[in-house]
Amino acid sequence: MVLVLKKGASKKEIDAIEKKLYKKKPSKGFNAKKYNGILKLKEDPLAIQKRLRDEWERDFS
């Protein structure tokens, strides 16, 4: 969308352009709360994270 504001525009014209600019509602975004409690783990999440981060230090030979 292109809105043109010319030099010397009246207050009424500026208000009309602002209304057009802010008319659009912001997007709702991602609702992460709907996924709370979905994943059931048998191990402590911190232990899993530590194990995954330490994988590159292990010697697999």
Wavefront OBJ file of the C-alpha trace (Angstrom):
o trace
v 0.000 0.000 0.000
v 1.322 3.436 -0.911
v 0.082 6.571 0.790
v 1.288 9.956 -0.414
v 1.596 12.842 1.997
v 2.237 16.050 0.121
v 3.941 19.106 1.538
v 1.400 21.558 2.943
v -1.279 18.903 3.606
v -4.010 19.919 5.992
v -4.534 18.367 9.418
v -7.649 16.636 8.059
v -5.681 14.978 5.233
v -2.954 13.863 7.648
v -5.547 12.330 9.983
v -7.144 10.471 7.051
v -3.767 8.986 6.085
v -3.064 7.961 9.690
v -6.413 6.176 9.854
v -5.541 4.217 6.722
v -2.118 3.328 8.101
v -3.321 2.082 11.471
v -6.539 0.497 10.225
v -4.904 -2.910 9.756
v -5.024 -5.104 12.872
v -1.718 -6.564 14.030
v -1.199 -10.278 13.477
v -2.003 -12.511 16.435
v 1.312 -14.346 16.341
v 2.057 -17.832 17.600
v 0.203 -19.166 20.641
v 2.758 -21.414 22.351
v 0.553 -21.938 25.403
v -1.719 -24.293 23.493
v 1.148 -26.824 23.394
v 1.879 -26.787 27.146
v 1.909 -30.282 28.612
v 1.638 -32.087 25.260
v 5.087 -33.660 25.341
v 5.483 -36.296 28.049
v 9.118 -36.930 28.991
v 10.541 -39.839 30.963
v 13.749 -37.939 31.697
v 14.534 -34.524 33.155
v 14.602 -31.904 30.344
v 17.837 -30.411 31.698
v 19.533 -33.818 31.563
v 18.403 -34.271 27.952
v 19.743 -30.835 27.045
v 23.117 -31.525 28.691
v 23.424 -34.876 26.905
v 22.665 -33.290 23.523
v 25.145 -30.456 24.057
v 27.899 -32.838 25.125
v 27.554 -35.080 22.034
v 30.237 -33.243 20.100
v 32.808 -33.815 22.865
v 32.377 -37.577 22.947
v 34.818 -39.855 21.154
v 32.851 -42.402 19.099
v 35.868 -44.363 17.806
l 1 2 3 4 5 6 7 8 9 10 11 12 13 14 15 16 17 18 19 20 21 22 23 24 25 26 27 28 29 30 31 32 33 34 35 36 37 38 39 40 41 42 43 44 45 46 47 48 49 50 51 52 53 54 55 56 57 58 59 60 61
